[in-house]
Each structure stands twice: as C-alpha cells, then as structure tokens.
Amino acid sequence: MMELLGENPFKVNAYYTAARTVELLKEDLGELAGEDQLRHIKGIGSSLAKQIGEILHTGTSQFYQELRAKIPYGLFALTRISGLGPKKISLLHKQLGISDVDRLEEACRKNKLLELPGFGAKTQENILKGIAGLRKYTGQHLFVNVWGLAENLEKELKKHPHVRDALLAGSLRRRKEVVKDIDILVSSDNPEEVAEYFAGLPQVETVVGSGPTKTSVVLHQGIQADLRIVEQGEFPYALHHFTGSQEHNIAMRHRAKKMGLKMNEYGLFDAQGKKIMCQSEKEIFRTLGLDNIPPELRENMGEIEAAEQGKLPCLVELKDIKGVFHIHTVYSDGTASIREMVEETRRRGWNYLGISDHSQSAFYANGLKVEQINKQLAEIDRLNEENPDFTIFKGIEADIRKDGSLDYPDEILAQFDFVIASIHSGFKMTEEEATERLIKAMQNPYTTMLGHPTGRILLGREGYPVSMKAMIEAARDCHVIIELNASPYRLDLDWRWCRYAKELGVKIALNPDAHHLAEFDHMEAGIGAARKGWLEAFDVFNTRPREQVKDYLRLRKGPK
C-alpha cells in the first residue's frame, strides 16, 4: 500500500525487511510483544516495534487503517496484472485517475498511457494482454488460499449443537488445484437455526441468500461459501452429489438407471420408488456394484470402470514419502541453511534430502558459481558425516538454455548426485521449439529429473506450449524422472498427465520446491495432485527408502 501511494522507497523496504524478519523468527512473536524486546531484533526499529505490538494486542494498527482508507479498492486488482508494479500503478492513479481494471482498459484503448513516462506502445499492449488474463481467472481461487478458510468454517459448524455431520464437498474435496467457491454440507434437525448461525459467523462479509436448505455468503476474502443443509438420512447421498464432479454424477446416475434404480442428491431408489438405505458413500458405491471411489478420482476419467473391475489404484499418501528433493538454501534464493533444512526434514520423519540450489544462469536467484558449488559440496560432506542415519544428496537445479543445453559443463555436473533440469527464461516458444528444448535437456546424460515441466503459474501464467505426450515418452526413453512440483502455485506436472506417465513407467518425483522451512508444507498440495493423477506409492520416486535412492542415483549418474 505504501508503494501504491508513492512513499519513500527506503521506508517501504524497511517494511519488507521487517516482514521477512517476522516470517523467519524462531521465537514466538507473542512472547516478544514488549517494544524493548522487539527493537532488539535486527530489522525492526522503534516505529515498527510499536506497530507490531499494536497488531498483537488489537489485531490491527491505526497506520494500516489509515493507509487502507487512502487506496481505492480497485487498485489492488491492478497489482495482479502481469508487468504492472506498484510504481507504475501509482503513476497511473496520480496522472490519469485510474482506480480499477475497467478504467485502465479504457485508457489503453484510447492510447492514454503513451502520454506517460515509461509507458510505450509495447507496454500498453502487454497491459491489455494482462487484463485479458486477469479476466480469464476472475472468480477462481487457488486451492491453497481457500482450504484453510473452508476448514475453519467446517470446524465452526461442527461446534453447533444442532449439527450432526459437517463435511467439505465440491471441488475442494476433490482436491482441484483451482476452485470457484466453498461447498459445505451439514445434516441437522434444526436447519433454520444452523443457517442463521452460519450467516452470522465473523468470517462472513455479505449474505447472498439464506434459507432452510441452502445459505450462500461471501467471506471477507471475496470467496463465496455455500452451505447446504439436509436431514441425517440424506447426508451420504447429498455428500456424493455435492462432491461431484458433474460429469461423475451424470455417469453414476446413468449406471443406476441401467440397473433399474434412480439416483439423486436425496437418495437411491428402487423401481417402486422405495429408498435404499445407505449409511455412507461406500455403501452407495457397493449398492451400484462398485468399489469405493476416492473423492480425488471423481472426474469421470475411467474411475467408474476401474471401480467395477476392482482396479482402482491404492493412492499415494503423505505417510508414504521417505524424503524430498528440490530444496533451495541460503546459497541461492532460500532463507534457511542446509543444516536448518536437514533439521526440518528430520522433524517431519523423512530420512533424506536433495539440495538443489539455482545454477549460474539464474543470476536473479543468486545462482551458484563454481567456487560456491565447491563450498556447498564440502559442507554437505561434513553434515553427512555428522548424520550417518540421514543422507543429504548433492544436487543442482540447472537452467535449460534456449538450445536445450544445461548451463554447466559435464565436469561440473558430474560432481552432483542428481541434476534437476528446468526452464526459467525464454518462455516465448512454439510447441515444437519447447518440446525439442525439453527433450534435448533430458538427453543430457546428467539430467536426473525434469523440473516443473510446463513452467505454469496457476492463475498467473500459462505453461509453454509443449507436446506433453512427446515429452513424457522422451522421459521414458531417457530414464528421466518427471517432477510434480508440489508448490500450490505450480502443481506441475499437471495431474491430468500423471496417469499417462504412470502407464509408461515414468517415475514422478513429488518435490516441495522449498525456499523456506514452512514450504515443506507444499507436500500436502502435491499429494492431492498426485492422488488426482491416479498415482500410487510405487509411482512416486521419493517413496523409496534411502538406500534404494542411493543405489538408483549412483547407477543413473552420467553417461551410459
């Protein structure tokens, strides 16, 4: 907000520094609430210490509220347009009075931006493209930004004395990477009271509609939440129906019809209209001659046929993971040391860790020069000696150049236990160019894994136009593991292609792409995507025990 208002950049940077400091604190901030204690933390001055104390005690700060009152709400939406930073937005607001996306688009159409310093025809064209992209994603939200809010609503509803059962449904329950809203189903003997309670929760900003069977609200974060209330006997049928997907439900109703039954959100009925009593979704599936289909698979992509034939996969779980790769440390753009990353990994019950800082081409991320590589490898050797029951694998995330080559010579790559090859620049390619670039990188004998293979950023950037079929087939031929990057902003490889990789025997590495200790939590989102992709523990490389991983990397390394 300070940047949008054109505040002194030194003051702005002080807030960024303080935010990073607070994020990385090992102590409980609540125990450091005194201003004197806070001022002794590097990066926090007296003014910031006072504000932090105020936020801790009141939940907000007067300075924050004053800033918020000065900024038109629409300016925040402009920050989501690619290539439009706070400084440019501030200039647009001051010079042209632009305060929302519609006015910005109108100004671009009338070439008004060309009158401003730093805005050329190309910039204006890119802003129009950014607006189109923003509108494309309007009303959509990342799973990671919604899940916590939905869980809190579910917990609040379970507290109510007239709620028997309460569960999340819809695309959240199916673990879709992008969702439109929150669906919650409850059973109750007093629906009016429960609906009123839900509408009055502190998380709710606006009530869109309220009734005894459905109440819709908009949360303060701008996300719609729909509560559906049914009788206890209807709960299993309604849970299946409102979990979806629509395509899965249509296929299930069609199956029921062929069996002489009728199926809807209220129940399962025989030819005479008598309700078939089922106490759970599992019983509903059994009545229809099917194994229980996990929510993640309910997309009508072969799950009903597999359930009929007893061929549903035993889906991977977080407890199957034995270690993780794709970790960035303070050597490049991470915030934790190797030792801290090891300690966090061990705390989570894993017994190996693959360090893979950025390579030299990634200058924007402090990519490693040769002397830094030598220093890091020596440190890993020392830490491995200290931890004989744990293994730190030496790796690098090597940039794939435009011609498909990696940005270190073979003699450098040979020093690592594994190499993740990734594209971080030069995204403007044809499908043929992108596919050829990735395949050539996988043909490098030192490439162990292909990192975030399409380069997509969910709700932010489309992936480059690669032939996924050709890329996965090349991974099979080159014995390269494909990463499912578990960052909830990527989830790349897309789950829709995981099944094809599985069929070809291509192993998937479920990697957190962690730059902070807290980002090991990315594995939760990654597991959801892997399950949607029909992956079992055997299909995921890092479900293997440490000694097996050691053997594989040793045998896989280098020319064969």
TAQUI-V976552 format. One record per residue. N is the residue number from 1. RES is the residue in one letter. OMEGA is omega in degrees with one decimal (NA if undefined). Layout:
# TAQUI-V976552
n-><N:N>
res-><RES:RES>
omega-><OMEGA:OMEGA>
This chain:
# TAQUI-V976552
n-><1:2:3:4:5:6:7:8:9:10:11:12:13:14:15:16:17:18:19:20:21:22:23:24:25:26:27:28:29:30:31:32:33:34:35:36:37:38:39:40:41:42:43:44:45:46:47:48:49:50:51:52:53:54:55:56:57:58:59:60:61:62:63:64:65:66:67:68:69:70:71:72:73:74:75:76:77:78:79:80:81:82:83:84:85:86:87:88:89:90:91:92:93:94:95:96:97:98:99:100:101:102:103:104:105:106:107:108:109:110:111:112:113:114:115:116:117:118:119:120:121:122:123:124:125:126:127:128:129:130:131:132:133:134:135:136:137:138:139:140:141:142:143:144:145:146:147:148:149:150:151:152:153:154:155:156:157:158:159:160:161:162:163:164:165:166:167:168:169:170:171:172:173:174:175:176:177:178:179:180:181:182:183:184:185:186:187:188:189:190:191:192:193:194:195:196:197:198:199:200:201:202:203:204:205:206:207:208:209:210:211:212:213:214:215:216:217:218:219:220:221:222:223:224:225:226:227:228:229:230:231:232:233:234:235:236:237:238:239:240:241:242:243:244:245:246:247:248:249:250:251:252:253:254:255:256:257:258:259:260:261:262:263:264:265:266:267:268:269:270:271:272:273:274:275:276:277:278:279:280:281:282:283:284:285:286:287:288:289:290:291:292:293:294:295:296:297:298:299:300:301:302:303:304:305:306:307:308:309:310:311:312:313:314:315:316:317:318:319:320:321:322:323:324:325:326:327:328:329:330:331:332:333:334:335:336:337:338:339:340:341:342:343:344:345:346:347:348:349:350:351:352:353:354:355:356:357:358:359:360:361:362:363:364:365:366:367:368:369:370:371:372:373:374:375:376:377:378:379:380:381:382:383:384:385:386:387:388:389:390:391:392:393:394:395:396:397:398:399:400:401:402:403:404:405:406:407:408:409:410:411:412:413:414:415:416:417:418:419:420:421:422:423:424:425:426:427:428:429:430:431:432:433:434:435:436:437:438:439:440:441:442:443:444:445:446:447:448:449:450:451:452:453:454:455:456:457:458:459:460:461:462:463:464:465:466:467:468:469:470:471:472:473:474:475:476:477:478:479:480:481:482:483:484:485:486:487:488:489:490:491:492:493:494:495:496:497:498:499:500:501:502:503:504:505:506:507:508:509:510:511:512:513:514:515:516:517:518:519:520:521:522:523:524:525:526:527:528:529:530:531:532:533:534:535:536:537:538:539:540:541:542:543:544:545:546:547:548:549:550:551:552:553:554:555:556:557:558:559:560>
res-><M:M:E:L:L:G:E:N:P:F:K:V:N:A:Y:Y:T:A:A:R:T:V:E:L:L:K:E:D:L:G:E:L:A:G:E:D:Q:L:R:H:I:K:G:I:G:S:S:L:A:K:Q:I:G:E:I:L:H:T:G:T:S:Q:F:Y:Q:E:L:R:A:K:I:P:Y:G:L:F:A:L:T:R:I:S:G:L:G:P:K:K:I:S:L:L:H:K:Q:L:G:I:S:D:V:D:R:L:E:E:A:C:R:K:N:K:L:L:E:L:P:G:F:G:A:K:T:Q:E:N:I:L:K:G:I:A:G:L:R:K:Y:T:G:Q:H:L:F:V:N:V:W:G:L:A:E:N:L:E:K:E:L:K:K:H:P:H:V:R:D:A:L:L:A:G:S:L:R:R:R:K:E:V:V:K:D:I:D:I:L:V:S:S:D:N:P:E:E:V:A:E:Y:F:A:G:L:P:Q:V:E:T:V:V:G:S:G:P:T:K:T:S:V:V:L:H:Q:G:I:Q:A:D:L:R:I:V:E:Q:G:E:F:P:Y:A:L:H:H:F:T:G:S:Q:E:H:N:I:A:M:R:H:R:A:K:K:M:G:L:K:M:N:E:Y:G:L:F:D:A:Q:G:K:K:I:M:C:Q:S:E:K:E:I:F:R:T:L:G:L:D:N:I:P:P:E:L:R:E:N:M:G:E:I:E:A:A:E:Q:G:K:L:P:C:L:V:E:L:K:D:I:K:G:V:F:H:I:H:T:V:Y:S:D:G:T:A:S:I:R:E:M:V:E:E:T:R:R:R:G:W:N:Y:L:G:I:S:D:H:S:Q:S:A:F:Y:A:N:G:L:K:V:E:Q:I:N:K:Q:L:A:E:I:D:R:L:N:E:E:N:P:D:F:T:I:F:K:G:I:E:A:D:I:R:K:D:G:S:L:D:Y:P:D:E:I:L:A:Q:F:D:F:V:I:A:S:I:H:S:G:F:K:M:T:E:E:E:A:T:E:R:L:I:K:A:M:Q:N:P:Y:T:T:M:L:G:H:P:T:G:R:I:L:L:G:R:E:G:Y:P:V:S:M:K:A:M:I:E:A:A:R:D:C:H:V:I:I:E:L:N:A:S:P:Y:R:L:D:L:D:W:R:W:C:R:Y:A:K:E:L:G:V:K:I:A:L:N:P:D:A:H:H:L:A:E:F:D:H:M:E:A:G:I:G:A:A:R:K:G:W:L:E:A:F:D:V:F:N:T:R:P:R:E:Q:V:K:D:Y:L:R:L:R:K:G:P:K>
omega-><178.5:177.2:179.3:179.7:176.3:179.4:177.3:-176.5:178.3:177.8:178.1:-179.4:178.0:179.0:176.1:-179.9:179.9:179.3:178.2:179.9:-180.0:-178.7:-173.3:179.7:175.7:179.1:173.5:-176.6:179.7:179.3:179.6:-170.7:179.0:-177.4:-179.9:178.9:-178.5:-177.9:179.8:176.8:-178.9:178.9:178.7:178.4:-174.8:-179.0:179.4:178.2:179.2:-179.3:178.5:177.4:179.4:179.1:179.7:-175.5:-174.1:-177.9:178.4:175.6:-178.8:-179.3:178.4:-178.3:177.9:177.2:-176.6:-177.9:-177.3:-170.9:174.3:-174.9:-176.7:-179.7:179.9:178.5:-179.7:-179.7:-179.9:178.5:-177.4:176.9:-178.1:-179.1:-177.4:-178.3:179.9:178.3:178.4:179.1:178.6:-178.4:-177.1:-174.1:-174.3:179.1:-178.7:-176.7:176.2:-174.7:-178.3:179.9:177.0:179.8:179.2:179.1:177.9:-179.5:-179.6:178.2:-179.1:-178.1:-178.6:179.4:-173.7:176.9:178.4:179.3:176.0:-178.7:-179.2:178.1:-179.8:178.2:179.7:177.5:177.6:176.5:178.7:177.9:178.3:178.1:179.3:-178.9:179.0:-175.3:-179.2:179.6:177.8:-176.1:175.9:177.6:-175.2:-178.7:-174.6:-171.5:-179.3:178.1:-178.6:178.8:179.0:177.2:178.8:179.3:179.7:-179.1:-179.6:178.7:-173.7:-176.2:-178.7:175.9:178.6:178.8:175.8:-179.8:172.7:178.7:175.1:-175.8:175.6:-179.7:177.9:177.8:173.6:-176.3:178.0:-177.8:179.5:-177.2:178.0:175.4:177.9:178.8:174.9:169.9:-175.2:174.1:178.3:-173.5:-178.6:-179.1:179.2:178.6:179.1:178.1:-179.6:-178.7:-177.7:179.8:-178.0:179.3:-172.3:176.3:-176.7:173.2:-178.5:179.1:-177.1:178.2:-175.9:179.8:-179.9:174.5:-179.9:179.7:170.9:-179.7:-179.8:179.7:178.4:-178.0:178.2:176.5:-179.4:176.0:175.8:-174.3:-179.2:173.1:-176.0:-178.6:179.4:-168.9:-178.1:-178.5:179.6:179.5:177.8:-176.3:-174.7:170.1:178.5:-2.3:178.4:-178.8:178.1:-178.4:178.9:179.9:178.9:178.7:178.1:178.3:179.3:-179.1:179.3:178.9:179.2:-178.3:174.5:-176.4:172.3:-175.7:-178.2:-179.2:176.3:-170.1:177.5:-174.7:179.4:178.8:179.0:-177.5:175.0:-173.2:175.9:-177.8:-176.7:174.4:-179.7:179.4:177.1:179.3:-178.5:179.1:179.7:175.7:-175.5:166.5:179.5:-178.1:178.4:-178.1:-175.9:-175.0:-171.6:-179.5:-175.1:177.4:176.4:-176.2:-179.0:177.9:179.2:179.1:178.3:-176.0:-178.4:-175.6:175.8:179.6:170.6:-166.1:179.5:177.2:-178.7:-178.6:178.7:-175.7:-179.3:-179.6:-176.7:175.0:178.7:-178.9:178.3:-177.5:179.0:176.8:174.9:-175.4:175.1:-177.2:-178.4:177.5:176.8:-179.7:179.5:177.3:177.9:-179.1:179.6:178.3:-179.8:-179.8:-179.0:174.9:178.0:-176.0:166.2:-173.0:178.7:178.8:-179.6:177.0:-177.3:179.8:-167.4:180.0:-178.2:-178.2:179.7:-179.3:179.8:-179.7:-169.8:168.7:-173.5:-178.7:177.4:177.1:-179.4:179.2:-178.5:-179.6:177.7:179.0:178.7:177.1:-179.3:-178.5:176.3:176.4:179.4:-174.4:-175.5:179.7:-177.8:179.6:171.0:178.7:-178.5:-178.8:177.1:169.8:-175.1:177.5:173.6:178.9:-177.6:-179.5:177.7:178.2:175.6:-169.1:167.9:174.0:-175.9:-177.1:174.9:-179.5:-178.1:-178.7:-174.4:173.9:-180.0:178.7:172.0:179.3:-175.1:172.3:178.3:-179.1:179.6:-175.3:-176.4:-177.4:167.9:177.9:-179.5:-179.0:-179.0:-178.9:179.8:-179.6:180.0:-179.2:178.9:177.9:179.4:178.5:173.6:-174.3:-178.7:178.7:179.5:-177.1:172.2:-175.5:-178.9:-163.4:178.9:178.5:-175.2:167.9:-175.2:-177.9:-179.4:-175.5:175.0:175.3:177.0:-168.5:-177.7:172.3:-174.9:-179.5:-179.9:-179.4:-179.6:177.7:177.0:177.1:176.2:-176.4:-177.7:-177.8:178.9:175.8:176.2:178.6:160.4:-177.3:-170.8:175.3:-177.7:176.6:179.8:-173.6:-170.3:30.0:176.9:-177.2:-178.3:179.5:-179.3:-176.7:178.0:176.7:178.6:-178.9:-179.4:-179.9:178.0:-179.7:-179.9:173.5:179.5:-170.7:-177.8:-174.8:-172.1:172.5:177.5:179.4:-177.4:-175.9:167.5:176.5:176.9:-176.6:177.2:179.1:179.3:178.1:177.9:179.3:179.5:178.8:176.6:179.1:175.8:-175.6:173.9:-178.2:-178.1:-177.2:-175.1:-173.3:-173.4:163.8:-178.0:176.8:-174.8:-176.0:176.8:178.5:176.5:-178.1:-178.7:-176.4:179.2:-179.0:-176.2:-169.0:169.6:-175.6:176.7:NA>
